[in-house]
Amino acid sequence: MSYDNELYQQVILDHNRKPRNFHVIEDASHSCHGVNPLCGDDITVYLNVDEEKIDEVSFQGSGCAISKASTSLMTAFLKGKSVEEARQIKDEFHKMILGELDPEKEEHHLGKLTLFMGIREYPSRAKCASLAWHTLVGALDKKFEGISTE
């Protein structure tokens, strides 16, 4: 999939207005709170993990359009994936938004998440796009103190 700025903007707006999986999972097996003080993003990611597979993933909170859309797309993309796959996808996503992975030229597992590769043109927004992913890893690692992008 090649990068399309118009499609990127449409997806961001759609997921910001109607975020997917935007609810608390009662009795979640994993959760973590994450903040990006620079932008004001404040989310909690909830997971139900059974035998190293993500059965359910959701989030609750507030943030800028990029943060909310990234979190919404993350939750939709990771449902049904293994914990190992989720960690690999997080690493690839982070490298992509930092410009260290070119999904148009290198092998990856990002699928439609490549829409976010335009973020590398706006380094100040990388923390907005990556907060959900760092918070996901915090939940998987059971970091009860939470995650901050600072």
Backbone as JSON Lines, residues from 0, in Angstrom:
{"i":0,"aa":"M","n":[0.85,-1.18,0.0],"ca":[0.0,0.0,0.0],"c":[0.89,1.23,0.0]}
{"i":1,"aa":"S","n":[0.68,2.11,-0.96],"ca":[1.47,3.33,-0.99],"c":[0.77,4.41,-0.18]}
{"i":2,"aa":"Y","n":[1.55,5.38,0.27],"ca":[1.03,6.44,1.12],"c":[0.15,7.38,0.31]}
{"i":3,"aa":"D","n":[-1.02,7.7,0.87],"ca":[-1.99,8.6,0.24],"c":[-2.44,9.58,1.31]}
{"i":4,"aa":"N","n":[-2.01,10.84,1.19],"ca":[-2.29,11.85,2.21],"c":[-3.79,12.09,2.4]}
{"i":5,"aa":"E","n":[-4.55,12.08,1.32],"ca":[-6.0,12.31,1.43],"c":[-6.67,11.16,2.19]}
{"i":6,"aa":"L","n":[-6.3,9.94,1.86],"ca":[-6.85,8.78,2.56],"c":[-6.46,8.83,4.04]}
{"i":7,"aa":"Y","n":[-5.21,9.18,4.31],"ca":[-4.72,9.33,5.68],"c":[-5.62,10.29,6.46]}
{"i":8,"aa":"Q","n":[-5.88,11.45,5.87],"ca":[-6.7,12.46,6.55],"c":[-8.12,11.95,6.78]}
{"i":9,"aa":"Q","n":[-8.7,11.26,5.81],"ca":[-10.05,10.72,5.95],"c":[-10.11,9.68,7.07]}
{"i":10,"aa":"V","n":[-9.13,8.8,7.12],"ca":[-9.11,7.75,8.15],"c":[-8.93,8.37,9.53]}
{"i":11,"aa":"I","n":[-8.03,9.34,9.65],"ca":[-7.81,10.01,10.93],"c":[-9.11,10.65,11.41]}
{"i":12,"aa":"L","n":[-9.76,11.39,10.54],"ca":[-11.01,12.06,10.91],"c":[-12.1,11.06,11.3]}
{"i":13,"aa":"D","n":[-12.21,9.97,10.54],"ca":[-13.23,8.96,10.83],"c":[-12.99,8.31,12.19]}
{"i":14,"aa":"H","n":[-11.77,7.89,12.45],"ca":[-11.46,7.22,13.73],"c":[-11.48,8.19,14.9]}
{"i":15,"aa":"N","n":[-11.25,9.48,14.64],"ca":[-11.36,10.47,15.71],"c":[-12.82,10.69,16.08]}
{"i":16,"aa":"R","n":[-13.68,10.8,15.08],"ca":[-15.12,11.03,15.33],"c":[-15.81,9.79,15.9]}
{"i":17,"aa":"K","n":[-15.45,8.63,15.36],"ca":[-16.1,7.37,15.76],"c":[-15.03,6.33,16.1]}
{"i":18,"aa":"P","n":[-14.37,6.51,17.24],"ca":[-13.3,5.56,17.58],"c":[-13.85,4.14,17.78]}
{"i":19,"aa":"R","n":[-13.12,3.18,17.28],"ca":[-13.49,1.78,17.44],"c":[-13.0,1.31,18.81]}
{"i":20,"aa":"N","n":[-13.74,0.38,19.39],"ca":[-13.35,-0.25,20.66],"c":[-13.14,0.77,21.78]}
{"i":21,"aa":"F","n":[-13.97,1.78,21.81],"ca":[-13.86,2.86,22.79],"c":[-14.77,2.55,23.97]}
{"i":22,"aa":"H","n":[-14.26,1.73,24.88],"ca":[-14.99,1.35,26.08],"c":[-14.03,0.69,27.06]}
{"i":23,"aa":"V","n":[-14.47,0.58,28.28],"ca":[-13.7,-0.1,29.31],"c":[-14.02,-1.59,29.24]}
{"i":24,"aa":"I","n":[-13.01,-2.42,29.33],"ca":[-13.24,-3.86,29.46],"c":[-13.25,-4.15,30.96]}
{"i":25,"aa":"E","n":[-14.42,-4.48,31.46],"ca":[-14.53,-4.82,32.88],"c":[-13.71,-6.1,33.13]}
{"i":26,"aa":"D","n":[-13.01,-6.12,34.23],"ca":[-12.18,-7.28,34.61],"c":[-11.14,-7.63,33.54]}
{"i":27,"aa":"A","n":[-10.56,-6.61,32.91],"ca":[-9.51,-6.84,31.92],"c":[-8.33,-7.56,32.56]}
{"i":28,"aa":"S","n":[-7.7,-8.45,31.82],"ca":[-6.53,-9.15,32.36],"c":[-5.3,-8.25,32.39]}
{"i":29,"aa":"H","n":[-5.29,-7.21,31.53],"ca":[-4.17,-6.28,31.43],"c":[-4.72,-4.88,31.17]}
{"i":30,"aa":"S","n":[-4.07,-3.88,31.74],"ca":[-4.42,-2.5,31.42],"c":[-3.25,-1.6,31.78]}
{"i":31,"aa":"C","n":[-3.25,-0.42,31.18],"ca":[-2.21,0.56,31.49],"c":[-2.73,1.94,31.11]}
{"i":32,"aa":"H","n":[-2.33,2.92,31.89],"ca":[-2.69,4.31,31.65],"c":[-1.48,4.99,30.99]}
{"i":33,"aa":"G","n":[-1.74,5.77,29.95],"ca":[-0.66,6.47,29.26],"c":[-0.99,7.93,29.04]}
{"i":34,"aa":"V","n":[0.02,8.78,29.16],"ca":[-0.17,10.22,28.93],"c":[0.93,10.77,28.04]}
{"i":35,"aa":"N","n":[0.55,11.78,27.28],"ca":[1.48,12.56,26.48],"c":[1.3,14.0,26.96]}
{"i":36,"aa":"P","n":[2.08,14.43,27.94],"ca":[1.88,15.76,28.52],"c":[2.03,16.9,27.52]}
{"i":37,"aa":"L","n":[2.82,16.7,26.48],"ca":[3.05,17.74,25.48],"c":[1.77,18.11,24.74]}
{"i":38,"aa":"C","n":[0.96,17.1,24.43],"ca":[-0.25,17.32,23.63],"c":[-1.53,17.21,24.48]}
{"i":39,"aa":"G","n":[-1.42,16.61,25.66],"ca":[-2.59,16.43,26.51],"c":[-3.31,15.12,26.28]}
{"i":40,"aa":"D","n":[-2.72,14.21,25.51],"ca":[-3.33,12.9,25.28],"c":[-3.3,12.11,26.58]}
{"i":41,"aa":"D","n":[-4.42,11.45,26.89],"ca":[-4.57,10.72,28.15],"c":[-5.46,9.52,27.89]}
{"i":42,"aa":"I","n":[-4.87,8.31,27.84],"ca":[-5.65,7.12,27.5],"c":[-5.35,5.99,28.47]}
{"i":43,"aa":"T","n":[-6.27,5.05,28.52],"ca":[-6.05,3.78,29.18],"c":[-6.37,2.69,28.17]}
{"i":44,"aa":"V","n":[-5.46,1.73,28.03],"ca":[-5.64,0.59,27.14],"c":[-5.99,-0.62,27.99]}
{"i":45,"aa":"Y","n":[-7.01,-1.36,27.55],"ca":[-7.49,-2.55,28.25],"c":[-7.33,-3.75,27.33]}
{"i":46,"aa":"L","n":[-6.91,-4.88,27.91],"ca":[-6.74,-6.1,27.14],"c":[-7.27,-7.31,27.92]}
{"i":47,"aa":"N","n":[-7.78,-8.26,27.18],"ca":[-7.99,-9.6,27.7],"c":[-7.09,-10.5,26.88]}
{"i":48,"aa":"V","n":[-6.11,-11.07,27.55],"ca":[-5.14,-11.95,26.91],"c":[-5.35,-13.35,27.45]}
{"i":49,"aa":"D","n":[-5.51,-14.3,26.54],"ca":[-5.71,-15.69,26.93],"c":[-4.72,-16.55,26.16]}
{"i":50,"aa":"E","n":[-3.85,-17.2,26.91],"ca":[-2.84,-18.08,26.3],"c":[-2.05,-17.36,25.2]}
{"i":51,"aa":"E","n":[-1.56,-16.16,25.55],"ca":[-0.7,-15.37,24.66],"c":[-1.41,-14.85,23.41]}
{"i":52,"aa":"K","n":[-2.75,-14.83,23.42],"ca":[-3.52,-14.28,22.3],"c":[-4.38,-13.14,22.83]}
{"i":53,"aa":"I","n":[-4.43,-12.04,22.07],"ca":[-5.24,-10.89,22.45],"c":[-6.67,-11.17,22.0]}
{"i":54,"aa":"D","n":[-7.52,-11.52,22.97],"ca":[-8.92,-11.82,22.66],"c":[-9.75,-10.55,22.54]}
{"i":55,"aa":"E","n":[-9.4,-9.56,23.33],"ca":[-10.17,-8.32,23.34],"c":[-9.23,-7.17,23.67]}
{"i":56,"aa":"V","n":[-9.44,-6.03,23.01],"ca":[-8.62,-4.85,23.27],"c":[-9.49,-3.62,23.07]}
{"i":57,"aa":"S","n":[-9.37,-2.68,24.0],"ca":[-10.15,-1.46,23.92],"c":[-9.38,-0.32,24.57]}
{"i":58,"aa":"F","n":[-9.97,0.86,24.52],"ca":[-9.35,2.01,25.18],"c":[-10.42,2.99,25.61]}
{"i":59,"aa":"Q","n":[-10.0,3.87,26.48],"ca":[-10.85,4.95,26.97],"c":[-9.94,6.14,27.21]}
{"i":60,"aa":"G","n":[-10.43,7.34,26.99],"ca":[-9.64,8.53,27.26],"c":[-9.89,9.63,26.26]}
{"i":61,"aa":"S","n":[-8.97,10.59,26.26],"ca":[-9.12,11.73,25.36],"c":[-7.76,12.07,24.77]}
{"i":62,"aa":"G","n":[-7.81,12.78,23.67],"ca":[-6.56,13.18,23.05],"c":[-6.8,13.85,21.71]}
{"i":63,"aa":"C","n":[-5.73,14.22,21.08],"ca":[-5.81,14.84,19.76],"c":[-6.29,13.81,18.74]}
{"i":64,"aa":"A","n":[-6.63,14.28,17.56],"ca":[-7.16,13.4,16.51],"c":[-6.17,12.29,16.15]}
{"i":65,"aa":"I","n":[-4.89,12.61,16.06],"ca":[-3.89,11.6,15.69],"c":[-3.79,10.53,16.77]}
{"i":66,"aa":"S","n":[-3.76,10.94,18.02],"ca":[-3.66,9.99,19.12],"c":[-4.88,9.07,19.17]}
{"i":67,"aa":"K","n":[-6.05,9.66,19.08],"ca":[-7.28,8.86,19.16],"c":[-7.4,7.92,17.97]}
{"i":68,"aa":"A","n":[-7.09,8.4,16.78],"ca":[-7.17,7.55,15.58],"c":[-6.14,6.42,15.64]}
{"i":69,"aa":"S","n":[-4.94,6.72,16.09],"ca":[-3.9,5.69,16.2],"c":[-4.34,4.6,17.18]}
{"i":70,"aa":"T","n":[-4.92,5.02,18.29],"ca":[-5.37,4.05,19.3],"c":[-6.53,3.22,18.76]}
{"i":71,"aa":"S","n":[-7.47,3.87,18.1],"ca":[-8.61,3.17,17.53],"c":[-8.16,2.13,16.49]}
{"i":72,"aa":"L","n":[-7.29,2.53,15.58],"ca":[-6.79,1.6,14.57],"c":[-5.98,0.47,15.2]}
{"i":73,"aa":"M","n":[-5.2,0.8,16.22],"ca":[-4.41,-0.23,16.92],"c":[-5.33,-1.3,17.5]}
{"i":74,"aa":"T","n":[-6.4,-0.87,18.18],"ca":[-7.28,-1.85,18.82],"c":[-7.95,-2.75,17.78]}
{"i":75,"aa":"A","n":[-8.36,-2.17,16.67],"ca":[-9.0,-2.96,15.62],"c":[-8.01,-3.93,14.98]}
{"i":76,"aa":"F","n":[-6.78,-3.49,14.8],"ca":[-5.77,-4.29,14.1],"c":[-5.25,-5.45,14.96]}
{"i":77,"aa":"L","n":[-5.15,-5.26,16.26],"ca":[-4.5,-6.26,17.11],"c":[-5.42,-7.35,17.65]}
{"i":78,"aa":"K","n":[-6.71,-7.16,17.58],"ca":[-7.62,-8.18,18.09],"c":[-7.39,-9.5,17.37]}
{"i":79,"aa":"G","n":[-7.15,-10.55,18.14],"ca":[-6.9,-11.87,17.59],"c":[-5.43,-12.18,17.33]}
{"i":80,"aa":"K","n":[-4.58,-11.19,17.45],"ca":[-3.14,-11.4,17.24],"c":[-2.51,-11.96,18.52]}
{"i":81,"aa":"S","n":[-1.38,-12.59,18.35],"ca":[-0.64,-13.07,19.52],"c":[0.09,-11.9,20.17]}
{"i":82,"aa":"V","n":[0.48,-12.09,21.42],"ca":[1.24,-11.06,22.13],"c":[2.55,-10.8,21.39]}
{"i":83,"aa":"E","n":[3.18,-11.85,20.91],"ca":[4.44,-11.71,20.17],"c":[4.24,-10.89,18.89]}
{"i":84,"aa":"E","n":[3.16,-11.16,18.16],"ca":[2.86,-10.39,16.95],"c":[2.61,-8.92,17.3]}
{"i":85,"aa":"A","n":[1.88,-8.68,18.38],"ca":[1.58,-7.31,18.8],"c":[2.86,-6.54,19.09]}
{"i":86,"aa":"R","n":[3.79,-7.17,19.77],"ca":[5.07,-6.51,20.08],"c":[5.86,-6.22,18.8]}
{"i":87,"aa":"Q","n":[5.85,-7.15,17.86],"ca":[6.56,-6.95,16.6],"c":[5.92,-5.8,15.81]}
{"i":88,"aa":"I","n":[4.61,-5.76,15.75],"ca":[3.9,-4.7,15.03],"c":[4.16,-3.36,15.7]}
{"i":89,"aa":"K","n":[4.19,-3.32,17.03],"ca":[4.5,-2.08,17.74],"c":[5.88,-1.58,17.35]}
{"i":90,"aa":"D","n":[6.86,-2.48,17.32],"ca":[8.23,-2.08,16.96],"c":[8.28,-1.55,15.52]}
{"i":91,"aa":"E","n":[7.61,-2.23,14.6],"ca":[7.6,-1.79,13.2],"c":[6.88,-0.44,13.06]}
{"i":92,"aa":"F","n":[5.76,-0.26,13.77],"ca":[5.02,0.99,13.72],"c":[5.9,2.14,14.2]}
{"i":93,"aa":"H","n":[6.57,1.92,15.32],"ca":[7.42,2.97,15.89],"c":[8.56,3.32,14.94]}
{"i":94,"aa":"K","n":[9.19,2.32,14.36],"ca":[10.27,2.58,13.4],"c":[9.74,3.33,12.18]}
{"i":95,"aa":"M","n":[8.53,2.96,11.74],"ca":[7.96,3.62,10.56],"c":[7.72,5.11,10.83]}
{"i":96,"aa":"I","n":[7.11,5.45,11.95],"ca":[6.8,6.87,12.18],"c":[8.04,7.69,12.47]}
{"i":97,"aa":"L","n":[9.13,7.02,12.86],"ca":[10.4,7.73,13.07],"c":[11.23,7.8,11.79]}
{"i":98,"aa":"G","n":[10.76,7.14,10.72],"ca":[11.48,7.15,9.45],"c":[12.57,6.11,9.37]}
{"i":99,"aa":"E","n":[12.58,5.16,10.29],"ca":[13.6,4.1,10.3],"c":[13.16,2.86,9.53]}
{"i":100,"aa":"L","n":[11.91,2.81,9.1],"ca":[11.39,1.7,8.3],"c":[10.54,2.31,7.2]}
{"i":101,"aa":"D","n":[10.82,1.93,5.97],"ca":[10.03,2.4,4.83],"c":[9.13,1.25,4.4]}
{"i":102,"aa":"P","n":[7.84,1.32,4.74],"ca":[6.94,0.2,4.43],"c":[6.71,-0.01,2.94]}
{"i":103,"aa":"E","n":[7.1,0.96,2.12],"ca":[6.97,0.79,0.68],"c":[8.14,0.0,0.1]}
{"i":104,"aa":"K","n":[9.23,-0.14,0.87],"ca":[10.42,-0.82,0.36],"c":[10.86,-1.99,1.22]}
{"i":105,"aa":"E","n":[10.4,-2.04,2.47],"ca":[10.85,-3.08,3.4],"c":[9.68,-3.96,3.83]}
{"i":106,"aa":"E","n":[10.01,-5.21,4.13],"ca":[9.01,-6.15,4.61],"c":[8.5,-5.71,5.99]}
{"i":107,"aa":"H","n":[7.2,-5.89,6.21],"ca":[6.59,-5.49,7.48],"c":[5.27,-6.22,7.68]}
{"i":108,"aa":"H","n":[4.67,-6.02,8.84],"ca":[3.4,-6.64,9.2],"c":[2.35,-5.58,9.54]}
{"i":109,"aa":"L","n":[2.48,-4.38,8.99],"ca":[1.66,-3.25,9.39],"c":[0.31,-3.13,8.69]}
{"i":110,"aa":"G","n":[0.14,-3.77,7.55],"ca":[-1.13,-3.67,6.86],"c":[-1.57,-2.22,6.7]}
{"i":111,"aa":"K","n":[-2.83,-1.94,7.02],"ca":[-3.39,-0.59,6.85],"c":[-2.78,0.44,7.79]}
{"i":112,"aa":"L","n":[-2.01,0.01,8.77],"ca":[-1.35,0.95,9.68],"c":[-0.3,1.79,8.96]}
{"i":113,"aa":"T","n":[0.06,1.39,7.74],"ca":[1.02,2.18,6.97],"c":[0.47,3.57,6.64]}
{"i":114,"aa":"L","n":[-0.82,3.77,6.82],"ca":[-1.39,5.11,6.63],"c":[-0.69,6.14,7.49]}
{"i":115,"aa":"F","n":[-0.1,5.7,8.6],"ca":[0.55,6.63,9.52],"c":[1.99,6.97,9.12]}
{"i":116,"aa":"M","n":[2.46,6.49,7.99],"ca":[3.86,6.77,7.66],"c":[4.1,8.25,7.38]}
{"i":117,"aa":"G","n":[3.07,9.01,7.09],"ca":[3.22,10.44,6.89],"c":[3.6,11.19,8.15]}
{"i":118,"aa":"I","n":[3.41,10.57,9.31],"ca":[3.77,11.19,10.59],"c":[5.25,11.54,10.63]}
{"i":119,"aa":"R","n":[6.06,10.76,9.94],"ca":[7.51,11.03,9.97],"c":[7.86,12.4,9.42]}
{"i":120,"aa":"E","n":[6.94,12.99,8.67],"ca":[7.14,14.35,8.16],"c":[6.87,15.4,9.24]}
{"i":121,"aa":"Y","n":[6.26,14.98,10.33],"ca":[5.9,15.88,11.44],"c":[6.41,15.27,12.74]}
{"i":122,"aa":"P","n":[7.7,15.35,13.01],"ca":[8.29,14.68,14.17],"c":[7.62,15.03,15.5]}
{"i":123,"aa":"S","n":[7.07,16.22,15.62],"ca":[6.43,16.59,16.88],"c":[5.14,15.8,17.12]}
{"i":124,"aa":"R","n":[4.6,15.15,16.08],"ca":[3.37,14.37,16.24],"c":[3.64,12.88,16.46]}
{"i":125,"aa":"A","n":[4.9,12.48,16.41],"ca":[5.23,11.06,16.6],"c":[4.78,10.55,17.97]}
{"i":126,"aa":"K","n":[4.9,11.39,18.99],"ca":[4.48,10.97,20.33],"c":[2.98,10.78,20.4]}
{"i":127,"aa":"C","n":[2.23,11.58,19.64],"ca":[0.77,11.43,19.59],"c":[0.39,10.07,18.99]}
{"i":128,"aa":"A","n":[1.05,9.72,17.9],"ca":[0.75,8.47,17.21],"c":[1.25,7.25,17.96]}
{"i":129,"aa":"S","n":[2.32,7.41,18.73],"ca":[2.92,6.24,19.39],"c":[2.45,6.0,20.82]}
{"i":130,"aa":"L","n":[1.75,6.96,21.42],"ca":[1.31,6.78,22.81],"c":[0.55,5.48,23.02]}
{"i":131,"aa":"A","n":[-0.4,5.19,22.15],"ca":[-1.2,3.96,22.3],"c":[-0.32,2.72,22.3]}
{"i":132,"aa":"W","n":[0.69,2.72,21.45],"ca":[1.55,1.56,21.3],"c":[2.44,1.37,22.52]}
{"i":133,"aa":"H","n":[2.96,2.46,23.06],"ca":[3.75,2.36,24.29],"c":[2.87,1.93,25.46]}
{"i":134,"aa":"T","n":[1.64,2.41,25.48],"ca":[0.71,2.05,26.54],"c":[0.31,0.58,26.41]}
{"i":135,"aa":"L","n":[0.16,0.1,25.19],"ca":[-0.11,-1.32,24.95],"c":[0.99,-2.18,25.57]}
{"i":136,"aa":"V","n":[2.25,-1.84,25.29],"ca":[3.37,-2.61,25.83],"c":[3.38,-2.51,27.35]}
{"i":137,"aa":"G","n":[3.06,-1.33,27.89],"ca":[2.94,-1.19,29.34],"c":[1.89,-2.12,29.91]}
{"i":138,"aa":"A","n":[0.77,-2.25,29.22],"ca":[-0.28,-3.18,29.68],"c":[0.2,-4.62,29.61]}
{"i":139,"aa":"L","n":[0.85,-4.98,28.5],"ca":[1.35,-6.36,28.36],"c":[2.4,-6.68,29.43]}
{"i":140,"aa":"D","n":[3.2,-5.67,29.77],"ca":[4.25,-5.86,30.79],"c":[3.73,-5.61,32.2]}
{"i":141,"aa":"K","n":[2.45,-5.28,32.31],"ca":[1.8,-4.99,33.59],"c":[2.52,-3.9,34.38]}
{"i":142,"aa":"K","n":[2.78,-2.8,33.67],"ca":[3.39,-1.62,34.3],"c":[2.29,-0.79,34.94]}
{"i":143,"aa":"F","n":[2.09,-1.0,36.23],"ca":[0.99,-0.38,36.93],"c":[1.21,1.11,37.18]}
{"i":144,"aa":"E","n":[2.46,1.56,37.09],"ca":[2.73,2.98,37.31],"c":[2.36,3.83,36.1]}
{"i":145,"aa":"G","n":[2.06,3.21,34.97],"ca":[1.65,3.94,33.78],"c":[2.81,4.29,32.87]}
{"i":146,"aa":"I","n":[2.47,4.96,31.77],"ca":[3.42,5.29,30.71],"c":[3.3,6.78,30.41]}
{"i":147,"aa":"S","n":[4.43,7.42,30.17],"ca":[4.44,8.82,29.74],"c":[5.39,8.93,28.57]}
{"i":148,"aa":"T","n":[5.05,9.77,27.61],"ca":[5.94,9.99,26.47],"c":[7.06,10.95,26.8]}
{"i":149,"aa":"E","n":[7.09,11.49,28.0],"ca":[8.16,12.4,28.41],"c":[9.22,11.65,29.18]}
